[in-house]
Amino acid sequence: MNKLWVRWVIAVALSVMAFVACWASLKFGVRIDTAVALGWAILPFSVVLALTGVWADAARREGDKDHAPTSSKVTRIVQSQRAGDKAQQLQVGRDLRINEKDG
C-alpha cells in the first residue's frame, strides 16, 4: 500500500477515535444531551484531523520534490506572462489613441 494512503488512513482513524472518545465521555460520563455531546465531539475531531492531515500530506510533498518545477523556471514563466500582458495593454492603448485622432 502506498505510504500516502497509509498516512491518511491513520489520520482519519485517529480523528474518528478522538470523536468517539469525546462523545462517549460526554454522553455517558457527564450525561449531557446527545446533540450537545455530538457538537462538542466535533472539536477534537477537527483538531486531530488538521494536525494529522499535515503529517499525512508530508508524504505527498516529499514525493513531489522530484517533479516540482524549480523556482527560476516559475519566475521566468510569470515574467513572460507579465511581459505579454504589458505588451497587449500597450497595443490596446495605441489603437485607442489612433482612433481618437481619426474621429
Secondary structure, DSSP 8 states (H G I E B T S, - for coil): --HHHHHHHHHHHHHHHHHHHHHHIIIIII---HHHHHHHHHHHHHHHHHHHHHHHHHHHHHHTTTTS--HHHHHHHHHHHHHHHHHHHHHHHHHHHHHHHH-
